[in-house]
Amino acid sequence: MEILQLSLRDFFTLKFLKYTLVPFIVSFIFLGIFAFFGFSLLLEYFNTLFGEGNEILAWFYSFAFIHFLIGVLSFLLTSFVFIFASVFLAILITSFLTPYITSQINAKYYHHELKNKVSILKVFLHMLWILIKFIGLFILATLLLFLPFINLFVYYVVIYYLFHNFLILDVSSSILNQDEFKKFHSQSSALEFKFSTLCFYIISSVPFLGILLQVFFVIFLTHLFYQKVLNLNHKVLNDDDTNKP
């Protein structure tokens, strides 16, 4: 609860609200274009499939409610891709801001001197390994769809794996040194980290919230890493820093 209060107080300051605008505006513009053209292309695909198919498909397609169902299906599929693509695009954009966010949190509360920083190559290789495992899980989830009682929700679980690991990797690489980074990622994440990212993932399922709150997620995890992994207590030397842009 203390970390949540600290994170909310930090998030609703001018400088961090400015950071929030960057991933939101870029993601909104890019994915707005994607959603528009994605919906149009998908709808056109269904129109072509039913319009140029056999006579039975063409007969079904002649009913108004079939048109309606195809439109709804196209919208839902596009929306599903839009929501999760927007979240990961926001993570990507915010990752460029993460070092600034963590350094400002550290300067205000923890005053921790980071030595032997994690190299970009190590972060890249770790990210590549996460993607490889994600692809394997995605293929497995696709095969599981052929089993009874398994539905598309299995993809929701698999995407959480990617969301959790990318978010944790982004923050940990900015806070931990080489040895701490290696030790942390050689073990399974602590329950409090998994619970936090699961809550963030559920929130991100609501359109636009995942984009707007990405900076808050980074702030919260920053406090969590400093307090639970580095075992540091927060101490504000100058509370006026909160109001500085």
HELIX and SHEET records of a PDB file:
HELIX    1   1 GLU A    2  PHE A   11  1                                  10    
HELIX    2   2 LEU A   14  GLY A   51  1                                  38    
HELIX    3   3 GLU A   55  TYR A   61  1                                   7    
HELIX    4   4 ALA A   64  SER A   95  1                                  32    
HELIX    5   5 THR A   98  ILE A  105  1                                   8    
HELIX    6   6 ASN A  106  TYR A  110  3                                   5    
HELIX    7   7 ILE A  120  LEU A  144  1                                  25    
HELIX    8   8 PHE A  153  ILE A  175  1                                  23    
HELIX    9   9 GLN A  178  SER A  186  1                                   9    
HELIX   10  10 LEU A  191  SER A  204  1                                  14    
HELIX   11  11 LEU A  209  LEU A  212  1                                   4    
HELIX   12  12 GLN A  214  LEU A  224  1                                  11    
HELIX   13  13 PHE A  225  VAL A  229  3                                   5    
HELIX   14  14 ASP A  239  ASN A  243  5                                   5    
END                                                                             
